[in-house]
Amino acid sequence: MMTKIIQILCFTLLIHTAAFAKDYLLSSPDKKITIKVSVAKSITWSVIKDQEILINPSAMSMILKDGRNPGIVPHVSKTITKSVNQNITAIIPVRNKVIPEVYNELKLVMKGGYTIEYRAYNDGVAYRFVTEMGPQPIEVNFEEVVFNFNENCRIYLPKEDNPELQSHYEADFQSMNLADIPAEKYGYLPLYVASPAGTKMVITESDLHDYPNLFLFGTNGNTLTGRFPKVILESKRKENSDRAELIVKKADYHAKTSGNRTFPWRTVIISPDDKGLLENEMVYKLSSPNILKNTAWIKPGKVSWDWWNDNNIYGVNFKSGINTDTYKYYVDFASAYGLEYIILDEGWSRSTTDLLAPNPQLDIEGLVKYAAAKNVGVILWALWKPLDQQMDAILDQYVRWGVKGIKVDFMARADQYMVNFYERAAQATAKRKLLLDLHGAYKPVGLNREYPNVLNFEGVRGMENNKWEETITPVHNTTLPFTRMVAGPMDYTPGAMLNSNKDEFHISMTSPMSRGTRAHQASMYVIYDSPLQMLCDNPSNYLREPVYTHYIARFPTTWDKTIALEGKIAAYAVVARKNGNNWYIGGMTNWDARSFDIPLTFLEGKKYKIDILKDGINVDKHAADYQIINKEISKGENLHIDMAAGGGFTAILTPIG
């Protein structure tokens, strides 16, 4: 009898709440996507695309230490709507120089000193909290983030198991159903979700400042719920490690921050197919605009890299290693092929914790001068903790040496302090006209728009993993463009010259190899977003194959325009990119051979010289076999693309006349 009474009371409360609920609708400019915001005892949003319910009512709220709880028992004071139709001009164009920014916005101004902003774009939706509670700090104990999907969607989960939410953010993306993710298991962002009807979504966040990263946990159902790493009050270095940290004490809140601020955008990117994800720039559009007054000094480019190939150069009359002669060899190689930079990775300094003094075998000042005379810049690796402790002294020293940038590594955290470290490093390097590559990092959240000197982010299971495991396959490589890369640039570090077919791969630390064909590797220079792009392999290997090396050295690292031609997650991707007057086409496939006929309707000119690099006729026996074809082609013709198992395709189109 008591159970029945409770059920009746709950039903009565539901009716009473519904009677006082108010709904607000916001549609995308093309009317295909609709956000429905319901305000009752709580605030929820739901998302519909073309009559397909993507997200059922999902709550959003915050619990502050002082008892104020935005989103709980809300009262709307007023609503503000606007429509925006303008263009963003990217300082460092990752996918497009000119990015259309077209959206409708709804602001619910609430009693209690906060607002919730919602945006509907033609390619996604987003919301965020804005507080106006005074300049004094507030402590955020909890933020309710819920994605209650309408159905049991397919998901590619970068699965993690560290209870502290610490990670290098280099997980393997595992395909599974939402309901198969057990409670207490989580993934980091971006998170790919496909509805049974075929709509593709990527969940991520943007404009993240002074606040921890969001992680999404399973529930054994169709819902994902958010959690955040707590503020670390005390940590210590693990025994016998120069970088691994042990958390000793945490706060009971995840952010202590200003009461007057905007919080990160919670973002759902939406596309009718996988292909559309290759063009999406929602994270960039939602991030803060560039704040640097002078950006003319920022120079993207390609990099000759030492660490992956273990400085295993050969055919020289000196002992290779971390020494001046070896790095002059890198400089000579970079200069000969028009590469803008070399990187001196871990080992260049006297110790990993002393970043002010070089290895005794290395004349860093002499090397930098030697490189500058050959129009090659030098970038130095730095462990994050020593840099954090002596940032001004270290960066000032690098400026005195004439260094062009730094690669910061092994952060492996995503808490509020680490987010702030990223921004402090961006500010400090920009002040000194230094480039910044964030390695050992979480995913991009728009910092590269606000600070265009931030050229790259790792946060990806990239080529380096071939040195110790077998997970970097063509299947993995064709998954990344639709998952991690949707958030922004990724430092995958392509360029392997020792290539293997499916069953030929073997692990080597000193002469590492890749899985898939040589043409598969070449395709990454078109498909993978990376304004600071690596040639990861041994310069000696590149110098032995000048035809191939000259070919890949021709690819730019930034793009005026990107057009997705074909795409399916974990299967294939084909894109066309424009830089200046030239067009570049890249295609990659998984372990299945494929062919496509691409109509060249996007070309502006009538006739082009086309230089094609494709899998060679004997590539099934020798994965490094490739063929280069030079011919002429006209606008409107079909370009036939053949890719072998684990293969790839690239083309460089130069206008004639």
C-alpha positions as CSV (number, residue, x, y, z in Angstrom):
1,M,0.0,0.0,0.0
2,M,2.9,2.4,0.9
3,T,4.6,1.7,-2.5
4,K,1.3,2.6,-4.3
5,I,1.0,5.9,-2.3
6,I,4.6,6.8,-3.2
7,Q,3.9,6.1,-6.9
8,I,0.8,8.3,-6.8
9,L,2.7,11.1,-5.1
10,C,5.5,11.0,-7.6
11,F,3.1,11.0,-10.5
12,T,1.2,14.0,-8.9
13,L,4.6,15.8,-8.5
14,L,5.5,15.1,-12.1
15,I,2.2,16.6,-13.3
16,H,2.6,19.6,-11.0
17,T,6.2,20.2,-12.2
18,A,5.2,19.8,-15.9
19,A,2.4,22.3,-15.4
20,F,4.9,25.0,-14.3
21,A,7.7,24.0,-16.7
22,K,8.5,26.4,-19.6
23,D,10.1,25.4,-22.8
24,Y,12.3,27.5,-25.0
25,L,13.2,26.4,-28.6
26,L,16.3,27.4,-30.6
27,S,16.8,26.2,-34.1
28,S,19.9,26.2,-36.3
29,P,20.0,28.7,-39.2
30,D,19.1,26.0,-41.7
31,K,16.2,24.8,-39.4
32,K,17.5,21.2,-39.4
33,I,18.7,21.1,-35.7
34,T,16.5,22.1,-32.8
35,I,17.5,22.6,-29.1
36,K,14.6,22.4,-26.6
37,V,15.4,23.9,-23.2
38,S,12.9,23.0,-20.4
39,V,13.0,25.0,-17.2
40,A,11.1,23.5,-14.2
41,K,12.7,22.3,-10.9
42,S,15.8,21.9,-13.0
43,I,17.0,22.8,-16.4
44,T,17.3,20.3,-19.2
45,W,18.1,20.4,-22.9
46,S,17.2,18.0,-25.7
47,V,18.5,18.0,-29.3
48,I,16.6,17.0,-32.4
49,K,17.9,16.8,-36.0
50,D,15.5,16.3,-38.9
51,Q,12.9,14.8,-36.7
52,E,15.4,12.4,-35.2
53,I,15.7,12.7,-31.4
54,L,19.4,12.6,-30.7
55,I,19.6,13.7,-27.0
56,N,16.7,13.3,-24.6
57,P,16.2,15.8,-21.8
58,S,19.6,16.1,-20.1
59,A,20.2,18.2,-17.0
60,M,22.8,20.9,-16.4
61,S,23.6,22.5,-13.1
62,M,26.4,23.5,-10.7
63,I,26.9,23.2,-7.0
64,L,29.0,25.9,-5.4
65,K,30.5,25.7,-1.9
66,D,28.7,28.9,-0.8
67,G,25.3,27.3,-1.4
68,R,24.5,29.0,-4.7
69,N,23.6,26.3,-7.2
70,P,23.1,27.5,-10.8
71,G,20.6,25.4,-12.6
72,I,18.8,24.1,-9.5
73,V,15.4,25.6,-8.8
74,P,15.9,28.1,-11.6
75,H,14.0,31.3,-12.2
76,V,14.3,33.0,-15.6
77,S,14.6,36.8,-15.4
78,K,14.7,37.4,-19.1
79,T,15.7,35.8,-22.4
80,I,18.0,37.3,-25.1
81,T,18.3,35.9,-28.6
82,K,20.5,36.8,-31.5
83,S,21.6,35.5,-34.9
84,V,25.1,35.8,-36.2
85,N,26.3,35.5,-39.8
86,Q,29.9,36.4,-40.2
87,N,33.3,35.1,-41.1
88,I,36.4,34.3,-38.9
89,T,39.7,34.8,-40.6
90,A,42.2,32.3,-39.0
91,I,45.7,33.6,-38.2
92,I,47.1,30.0,-38.6
93,P,44.5,28.3,-40.8
94,V,44.3,24.6,-39.8
95,R,41.5,23.7,-42.2
96,N,40.2,26.9,-43.7
97,K,41.5,30.4,-43.9
98,V,38.0,31.9,-43.8
99,I,35.6,30.1,-41.5
100,P,31.9,30.9,-41.7
101,E,30.4,31.6,-38.3
102,V,26.7,31.2,-38.6
103,Y,24.5,30.4,-35.6
104,N,21.4,31.3,-33.5
105,E,21.8,32.0,-29.8
106,L,19.5,31.9,-26.8
107,K,20.5,33.3,-23.4
108,L,18.5,32.5,-20.3
109,V,19.3,35.2,-17.8
110,M,18.5,33.7,-14.4
111,K,18.0,35.0,-10.9
112,G,21.0,34.4,-8.7
113,G,23.6,36.0,-10.9
114,Y,24.1,33.5,-13.7
115,T,23.1,32.9,-17.4
116,I,23.0,29.8,-19.5
117,E,23.9,30.4,-23.2
118,Y,22.8,28.0,-26.0
119,R,24.0,28.1,-29.6
120,A,22.6,26.2,-32.6
121,Y,24.9,26.0,-35.6
122,N,24.2,24.1,-38.8
123,D,26.8,21.6,-37.7
124,G,26.3,21.3,-34.0
125,V,25.0,22.7,-30.7
126,A,26.6,24.0,-27.5
127,Y,25.8,25.4,-24.1
128,R,27.7,27.1,-21.3
129,F,27.2,28.7,-17.9
130,V,28.1,32.4,-17.4
131,T,28.3,33.7,-13.8
132,E,28.1,37.3,-12.6
133,M,28.6,36.7,-8.9
134,G,31.3,39.3,-8.1
135,P,35.0,39.2,-8.4
136,Q,35.6,37.2,-5.3
137,P,36.5,33.5,-5.9
138,I,33.9,30.8,-6.0
139,E,34.5,27.1,-5.4
140,V,32.8,24.7,-7.8
141,N,32.2,21.4,-6.0
142,F,30.2,19.8,-8.8
143,E,29.0,20.4,-12.3
144,E,26.2,18.2,-13.7
145,V,26.9,17.3,-17.3
146,V,24.6,14.7,-18.8
147,F,24.3,13.4,-22.3
148,N,21.1,11.2,-22.3
149,F,21.1,9.7,-25.8
150,N,17.8,8.6,-27.2
151,E,19.0,5.2,-28.3
152,N,21.8,2.8,-27.7
153,C,24.3,4.5,-30.0
154,R,27.6,3.2,-31.3
155,I,30.6,4.9,-29.7
156,Y,34.3,5.0,-30.2
157,L,35.6,5.2,-26.6
158,P,39.1,6.2,-25.7
159,K,38.9,4.1,-22.6
160,E,40.8,5.0,-19.5
161,D,41.0,3.4,-16.0
162,N,43.1,5.8,-13.9
163,P,40.8,6.8,-11.0
164,E,42.6,10.2,-10.7
165,L,41.6,11.0,-14.3
166,Q,45.3,11.4,-15.1
167,S,46.5,10.2,-18.5
168,H,48.7,10.9,-21.5
169,Y,45.5,10.9,-23.5
170,E,46.8,8.4,-26.0
171,A,44.2,5.6,-25.6
172,D,43.2,3.3,-28.4
173,F,39.6,4.1,-29.6
174,Q,37.4,1.1,-28.9
175,S,34.2,0.6,-30.8
176,M,31.3,-0.5,-28.6
177,N,27.6,0.3,-27.7
178,L,26.8,2.9,-25.1
179,A,25.0,0.4,-22.9
180,D,28.2,-1.7,-22.9
181,I,30.1,1.0,-21.0
182,P,29.9,0.0,-17.3
183,A,29.5,2.5,-14.6
184,E,32.8,3.9,-13.3
185,K,34.4,3.3,-16.7
186,Y,35.1,6.5,-18.6
187,G,36.6,8.1,-21.7
188,Y,38.1,11.4,-22.4
189,L,37.1,13.9,-25.1
190,P,36.5,14.1,-28.0
191,L,34.0,11.2,-28.1
192,Y,32.5,9.9,-31.3
193,V,28.9,8.7,-31.2
194,A,26.8,7.3,-34.1
195,S,23.0,6.9,-33.8
196,P,21.3,3.8,-35.2
197,A,19.8,6.0,-37.9
198,G,23.3,7.1,-39.0
199,T,23.7,10.6,-37.6
200,K,27.3,11.2,-36.4
201,M,28.1,13.2,-33.2
202,V,31.3,14.2,-31.5
203,I,31.1,15.3,-27.9
204,T,33.8,17.7,-26.8
205,E,34.4,21.1,-25.1
206,S,35.8,24.5,-26.1
207,D,37.1,27.7,-24.6
208,L,38.4,26.0,-21.6
209,H,40.1,28.4,-19.1
210,D,40.8,28.2,-15.4
211,Y,38.8,25.0,-15.2
212,P,39.5,21.3,-15.4
213,N,38.8,19.0,-18.4
214,L,35.5,17.1,-18.7
215,F,35.5,13.3,-18.7
216,L,32.4,11.2,-19.5
217,F,31.5,8.1,-17.5
218,G,29.3,5.2,-18.5
219,T,26.0,4.2,-16.8
220,N,25.3,0.7,-18.2
221,G,22.7,2.5,-20.3
222,N,22.2,5.2,-23.0
223,T,23.5,8.0,-20.8
224,L,27.0,9.5,-20.2
225,T,27.7,11.6,-17.2
226,G,30.5,14.1,-16.6
227,R,33.1,14.2,-13.9
228,F,36.2,16.4,-13.4
229,P,39.6,16.0,-11.8
230,K,39.7,17.6,-8.4
231,V,42.2,20.4,-7.5
232,I,45.5,18.8,-6.4
233,L,46.6,20.3,-3.1
234,E,49.8,18.2,-2.7
235,S,51.7,15.9,-5.0
236,K,55.2,14.4,-5.1
237,R,57.4,12.8,-7.7
238,K,57.3,9.0,-7.8
239,E,60.5,7.3,-6.7
240,N,63.1,6.8,-9.4
241,S,61.2,9.0,-11.8
242,D,61.9,12.5,-13.1
243,R,58.3,13.0,-14.3
244,A,55.7,10.7,-12.9
245,E,53.6,12.3,-10.1
246,L,51.8,10.8,-7.2
247,I,48.8,12.7,-5.8
248,V,49.1,13.0,-2.1
249,K,46.1,15.2,-1.3
250,K,43.1,16.6,-3.2
251,A,40.5,19.2,-2.5
252,D,36.8,18.5,-2.4
253,Y,36.2,20.9,-5.2
254,H,37.4,20.8,-8.8
255,A,37.8,24.6,-9.4
256,K,38.4,27.7,-7.4
257,T,37.8,30.6,-9.8
258,S,36.4,34.0,-10.3
259,G,32.7,34.6,-9.7
260,N,32.6,36.7,-12.9
261,R,33.4,34.4,-15.8
262,T,32.3,32.3,-18.7
263,F,32.6,28.5,-18.3
264,P,33.6,26.0,-21.1
265,W,31.2,25.3,-23.9
266,R,29.8,21.8,-23.8
267,T,29.6,20.9,-27.4
268,V,27.9,18.3,-29.6
269,I,29.2,18.3,-33.2
270,I,26.5,16.9,-35.5
271,S,26.9,15.6,-39.1
272,P,24.7,13.4,-41.3
273,D,27.8,11.3,-42.2
274,D,31.4,10.7,-41.2
275,K,32.7,12.7,-44.1
276,G,31.3,16.0,-42.6
277,L,33.5,15.6,-39.5
278,L,36.6,16.1,-41.7
279,E,35.5,19.7,-42.3
280,N,34.0,20.6,-38.9
281,E,35.6,23.5,-37.0
282,M,33.2,23.9,-34.1
283,V,35.9,23.9,-31.4
284,Y,37.7,26.7,-33.2
285,K,34.5,28.7,-33.7
286,L,33.5,28.5,-30.0
287,S,37.0,29.5,-28.7
288,S,38.2,32.9,-27.7
289,P,39.5,35.1,-30.5
290,N,43.2,35.8,-31.0
291,I,44.6,38.2,-28.4
292,L,48.1,38.7,-29.9
293,K,48.6,42.0,-31.6
294,N,51.6,40.9,-33.6
295,T,51.4,37.5,-35.3
296,A,53.6,38.1,-38.4
297,W,56.5,36.2,-36.7
298,I,54.5,33.0,-36.3
299,K,55.7,30.5,-38.9
300,P,54.2,27.1,-39.2
301,G,56.2,24.4,-41.0
302,K,57.7,21.0,-41.2
303,V,60.2,19.6,-38.8
304,S,63.1,17.1,-38.9
305,W,62.7,15.1,-35.7
306,D,65.3,13.1,-33.8
307,W,63.6,11.0,-31.1
308,W,61.6,8.5,-33.1
309,N,64.6,7.4,-35.2
310,D,66.9,7.4,-32.1
311,N,69.5,9.5,-33.9
312,N,70.4,6.3,-35.8
313,I,72.0,8.1,-38.7
314,Y,74.6,6.4,-40.9
315,G,76.9,7.0,-43.8
316,V,78.7,9.7,-41.9
317,N,82.3,10.2,-40.6
318,F,81.4,11.0,-37.0
319,K,79.7,9.2,-34.2
320,S,76.0,9.8,-34.2
321,G,74.2,10.8,-31.0
322,I,73.2,13.8,-29.0
323,N,76.1,16.0,-30.2
324,T,76.7,19.0,-32.4
325,D,77.8,17.1,-35.5
326,T,74.6,15.0,-35.5
327,Y,72.4,18.0,-35.3
328,K,74.3,19.9,-38.0
329,Y,73.5,16.8,-40.1
330,Y,69.8,17.4,-39.3
331,V,70.1,21.0,-40.2
332,D,71.8,20.2,-43.5
333,F,69.0,17.8,-44.3
334,A,66.3,20.3,-43.4
335,S,67.9,23.0,-45.4
336,A,68.3,20.8,-48.5
337,Y,64.6,19.9,-48.5
338,G,63.1,23.2,-47.4
339,L,62.0,22.1,-43.9
340,E,61.6,25.0,-41.6
341,Y,62.8,23.5,-38.3
342,I,64.6,20.7,-36.5
343,I,63.7,19.6,-33.0
344,L,66.1,18.6,-30.3
345,D,64.1,16.2,-28.2
346,E,64.7,14.7,-24.8
347,G,68.5,14.4,-24.0
348,W,69.7,17.8,-25.4
349,S,69.9,19.3,-21.9
350,R,72.4,18.4,-19.2
351,S,69.5,16.6,-17.4
352,T,65.7,16.5,-17.9
353,T,65.2,18.7,-14.9
354,D,68.0,21.2,-15.7
355,L,66.8,23.0,-18.9
356,L,69.2,25.9,-18.7
357,A,72.4,24.0,-19.6
358,P,73.0,21.8,-22.7
359,N,74.4,18.4,-22.9
360,P,78.3,18.8,-22.8
361,Q,78.5,17.3,-26.2
362,L,76.3,19.9,-27.7
363,D,77.2,23.5,-28.6
364,I,73.7,24.8,-28.6
365,E,74.6,28.4,-29.5
366,G,76.8,27.4,-32.3
367,L,74.2,25.0,-33.6
368,V,71.5,27.7,-33.6
369,K,73.7,30.1,-35.5
370,Y,74.6,27.4,-38.0
371,A,70.9,26.6,-38.5
372,A,70.0,30.2,-38.8
373,A,72.5,30.7,-41.6
374,K,70.7,27.9,-43.5
375,N,67.2,29.3,-42.8
376,V,66.4,26.5,-40.4
377,G,64.9,27.2,-36.9
378,V,65.7,25.1,-33.8
379,I,63.0,23.9,-31.4
380,L,63.9,22.5,-27.9
381,W,62.1,19.9,-25.9
382,A,61.2,20.7,-22.2
383,L,59.8,18.6,-19.4
384,W,56.8,20.6,-18.1
385,K,57.5,20.6,-14.3
386,P,61.0,22.3,-14.5
387,L,59.6,24.7,-17.1
388,D,56.7,25.5,-14.7
389,Q,59.1,26.2,-11.9
390,Q,61.5,28.4,-13.9
391,M,59.5,29.6,-16.8
392,D,60.9,33.1,-17.2
393,A,64.5,32.2,-16.7
394,I,64.3,29.2,-19.1
395,L,62.5,31.0,-21.9
396,D,64.7,34.1,-21.6
397,Q,67.7,31.8,-22.0
398,Y,66.2,30.2,-25.1
399,V,65.6,33.6,-26.6
400,R,69.3,34.6,-26.0
401,W,70.3,31.4,-27.8
402,G,68.1,32.3,-30.7
403,V,65.7,29.3,-30.4
404,K,62.4,29.5,-32.3
405,G,60.1,27.4,-30.1
406,I,59.6,24.8,-27.4
407,K,58.0,21.3,-27.2
408,V,56.6,20.9,-23.7
409,D,56.1,17.3,-22.6
410,F,54.7,14.8,-20.0
411,M,52.0,17.0,-18.5
412,A,49.7,13.9,-18.3
413,R,47.1,15.9,-16.2
414,A,43.9,17.8,-17.0
415,D,43.1,19.5,-13.7
416,Q,42.6,23.2,-13.2
417,Y,46.2,23.9,-12.5
418,M,47.3,22.1,-15.7
419,V,44.8,24.0,-17.8
420,N,46.3,27.2,-16.4
421,F,49.8,26.0,-17.0
422,Y,48.9,25.6,-20.7
423,E,47.7,29.2,-20.9
424,R,50.7,30.6,-18.9
425,A,53.1,28.7,-21.3
426,A,51.2,30.1,-24.3
427,Q,51.4,33.7,-22.9
428,A,55.0,33.4,-21.9
429,T,56.1,32.0,-25.2
430,A,54.1,34.4,-27.2
431,K,55.6,37.3,-25.3
432,R,59.0,36.1,-26.4
433,K,58.0,35.2,-30.0
434,L,58.4,31.5,-29.4
435,L,56.3,28.7,-30.9
436,L,54.7,26.2,-28.6
437,D,54.0,22.5,-29.2
438,L,52.1,20.8,-26.4
439,H,53.1,17.2,-26.1
440,G,51.9,14.7,-23.5
441,A,48.8,16.8,-23.6
442,Y,45.0,16.7,-23.5
443,K,43.0,17.5,-26.6
444,P,42.8,20.9,-28.2
445,V,40.1,23.2,-26.7
446,G,40.7,26.3,-28.8
447,L,43.8,27.7,-27.2
448,N,45.4,27.8,-30.6
449,R,42.9,30.4,-31.8
450,E,43.5,32.6,-28.8
451,Y,47.3,32.2,-29.0
452,P,48.2,31.3,-32.6
453,N,51.8,30.6,-31.6
454,V,50.4,27.3,-30.1
455,L,50.8,25.3,-33.2
456,N,50.2,21.7,-32.1
457,F,48.9,19.3,-29.5
458,E,49.6,15.6,-29.0
459,G,46.9,13.9,-27.1
460,V,46.9,11.1,-29.7
461,R,48.2,7.6,-30.0
462,G,50.7,8.4,-32.7
463,M,53.6,7.0,-34.6
464,E,56.0,6.9,-31.6
465,N,54.0,3.9,-30.2
466,N,55.3,1.8,-33.1
467,K,58.6,1.6,-31.1
468,W,57.1,-0.6,-28.4
469,E,53.6,-2.0,-29.5
470,E,51.5,-3.1,-32.5
471,T,48.4,-1.0,-32.1
472,I,49.2,1.7,-34.7
473,T,47.5,0.1,-37.7
474,P,45.8,1.5,-40.8
475,V,42.5,0.9,-38.9
476,H,43.7,3.1,-36.1
477,N,45.0,5.7,-38.5
478,T,41.6,5.9,-40.3
479,T,39.8,6.3,-37.0
480,L,41.7,9.3,-35.9
481,P,40.4,11.8,-38.4
482,F,36.8,11.2,-37.1
483,T,37.7,11.2,-33.4
484,R,40.7,13.0,-31.9
485,M,41.3,15.2,-34.9
486,V,37.8,16.7,-34.8
487,A,39.0,18.7,-31.8
488,G,42.0,20.3,-33.6
489,P,45.6,19.8,-34.7
490,M,47.3,16.6,-33.6
491,D,51.0,15.8,-33.4
492,Y,50.9,12.3,-34.7
493,T,54.4,12.6,-36.2
494,P,54.2,10.8,-39.6
495,G,56.9,10.0,-42.1
496,A,58.0,6.4,-41.5
497,M,60.4,5.1,-44.2
498,L,60.4,1.5,-43.1
499,N,57.0,0.2,-43.9
500,S,55.3,-3.2,-43.4
501,N,52.3,-5.0,-44.6
502,K,49.8,-6.6,-42.2
503,D,51.9,-9.6,-41.0
504,E,55.5,-8.2,-41.5
505,F,55.7,-5.6,-38.7
506,H,58.2,-6.0,-35.9
507,I,59.1,-3.7,-33.0
508,S,62.4,-1.9,-32.9
509,M,63.5,1.0,-30.7
510,T,66.4,2.1,-32.9
511,S,65.1,1.4,-36.5
512,P,61.3,1.7,-36.0
513,M,58.8,0.9,-38.7
514,S,55.2,1.5,-39.5
515,R,52.2,-0.7,-40.4
516,G,50.7,0.1,-43.8
517,T,52.3,1.3,-47.0
518,R,54.7,4.1,-47.8
519,A,51.8,5.9,-49.7
520,H,49.7,5.5,-46.6
521,Q,52.3,7.5,-44.6
522,A,52.5,10.1,-47.4
523,S,48.7,10.6,-47.2
524,M,49.0,11.9,-43.6
525,Y,50.7,15.0,-44.9
526,V,47.4,16.0,-46.5
527,I,44.8,14.3,-44.2
528,Y,46.2,15.0,-40.7
529,D,45.8,18.6,-39.3
530,S,49.2,19.7,-38.0
531,P,50.6,23.2,-38.5
532,L,53.9,22.0,-37.1
533,Q,54.3,18.7,-39.0
534,M,57.1,16.1,-38.4
535,L,59.2,14.1,-40.7
536,C,59.8,11.6,-38.0
537,D,62.3,9.3,-39.7
538,N,66.0,9.1,-40.0
539,P,67.5,11.8,-42.3
540,S,69.8,9.1,-43.6
541,N,66.8,7.1,-44.8
542,Y,65.2,10.2,-46.4
543,L,68.5,11.1,-48.1
544,R,68.7,7.7,-49.7
545,E,65.3,8.3,-51.4
546,P,65.5,11.9,-52.7
547,V,62.5,11.6,-55.1
548,Y,60.1,10.5,-52.4
549,T,61.5,13.0,-49.9
550,H,61.3,15.9,-52.3
551,Y,57.7,14.9,-52.9
552,I,56.5,14.9,-49.3
553,A,58.5,18.1,-48.5
554,R,56.3,19.9,-51.0
555,F,53.2,19.7,-48.7
556,P,52.3,22.8,-46.7
557,T,51.1,22.5,-43.1
558,T,48.3,25.0,-43.2
559,W,45.4,25.2,-45.5
560,D,43.2,27.9,-47.1
561,K,40.4,25.5,-47.8
562,T,39.5,21.9,-46.9
563,I,36.9,19.8,-48.8
564,A,35.9,16.3,-47.5
565,L,35.5,13.9,-50.5
566,E,35.0,10.5,-48.9
567,G,35.0,9.2,-45.3
568,K,34.0,6.4,-43.1
569,I,35.4,5.9,-39.6
570,A,38.0,3.1,-39.2
571,A,37.8,2.5,-43.0
572,Y,38.9,5.4,-45.2
573,A,39.3,9.2,-45.6
574,V,39.8,11.2,-48.7
575,V,40.2,15.0,-48.6
576,A,41.2,17.9,-50.9
577,R,43.1,20.9,-49.5
578,K,44.0,24.2,-51.0
579,N,47.1,26.3,-50.3
580,G,47.7,29.3,-52.4
581,N,46.9,28.3,-56.0
582,N,47.7,24.6,-55.5
583,W,45.4,21.8,-54.5
584,Y,46.4,18.7,-52.6
585,I,44.5,15.5,-52.4
586,G,45.1,12.7,-49.9
587,G,43.5,9.4,-49.3
588,M,44.1,6.5,-46.8
589,T,42.4,3.2,-46.2
590,N,42.4,0.5,-43.6
591,W,43.4,-3.1,-44.4
592,D,40.9,-3.2,-47.3
593,A,42.0,-2.2,-50.8
594,R,39.7,0.5,-52.2
595,S,39.1,2.6,-55.3
596,F,37.3,5.9,-55.7
597,D,36.5,8.2,-58.7
598,I,36.7,11.8,-57.5
599,P,35.0,14.5,-59.7
600,L,37.4,17.5,-59.7
601,T,34.5,20.0,-59.7
602,F,36.0,22.0,-56.9
603,L,39.0,23.2,-58.9
604,E,39.0,26.9,-60.0
605,G,41.4,26.7,-62.9
606,K,40.8,24.9,-66.1
607,K,44.0,22.8,-66.4
608,Y,46.5,21.5,-63.8
609,K,49.7,19.6,-63.7
610,I,49.1,16.7,-61.4
611,D,51.8,14.7,-59.5
612,I,50.4,11.5,-58.1
613,L,52.1,9.3,-55.5
614,K,50.3,5.9,-55.2
615,D,50.9,2.4,-54.0
616,G,53.3,0.6,-56.3
617,I,52.4,-2.5,-58.3
618,N,54.4,-4.7,-56.0
619,V,53.3,-3.2,-52.7
620,D,51.7,-6.4,-51.6
621,K,55.2,-7.9,-51.4
622,H,57.1,-4.7,-50.4
623,A,55.1,-2.1,-48.4
624,A,57.5,0.7,-49.3
625,D,56.8,0.3,-53.0
626,Y,55.3,3.4,-54.6
627,Q,54.8,5.0,-58.0
628,I,54.9,8.6,-59.0
629,I,52.8,9.6,-62.0
630,N,53.0,13.1,-63.7
631,K,50.4,14.2,-66.1
632,E,47.8,16.9,-66.9
633,I,44.2,17.0,-65.7
634,S,41.3,19.4,-66.2
635,K,38.6,20.8,-64.0
636,G,35.5,18.5,-64.1
637,E,37.4,15.3,-64.9
638,N,37.3,12.3,-62.6
639,L,40.4,11.5,-60.7
640,H,40.7,7.7,-60.2
641,I,42.2,6.7,-56.8
642,D,43.5,3.2,-56.2
643,M,44.7,2.2,-52.7
644,A,46.1,-1.1,-51.7
645,A,45.4,-2.8,-48.4
646,G,46.8,-0.5,-45.7
647,G,47.5,1.9,-48.5
648,G,47.2,5.5,-49.5
649,F,47.2,8.1,-52.3
650,T,48.3,11.7,-52.7
651,A,48.2,14.2,-55.5
652,I,49.6,17.7,-55.9
653,L,47.8,19.9,-58.5
654,T,49.5,22.9,-59.8
655,P,47.6,25.3,-62.2
656,I,48.9,25.6,-65.8
657,G,48.8,29.1,-67.3
